Amino acid sequence: MVKDNKFSFLSGKDKVIIYWNNKEVKTIKGDDAEKFLMNISDMNDKQAQLYMAKLTGNFKRGNETRRKN
């Protein structure tokens, strides 16, 4: 479950970029971008966070942790 508002997105001409902690994690283009914007407009913040987490990959198995240098 996504606890904080770590996801955000920017929409541009025919594409949507999804960010996690201000880092770009996924770009959606064309019809998928339009569908994303239509779906997310009807969601509250908690639902939108979960929706973006599901779209960007598997965020419940630890792959969202920071890399060690």
Summary of the structure (lengths in Angstrom):
residues: 69
radius of gyration: 12.2
end to end distance: 27.2
largest distance: 40.1
contacts: 146
relative contact order: 0.20
helix: 33%
strand: 28%
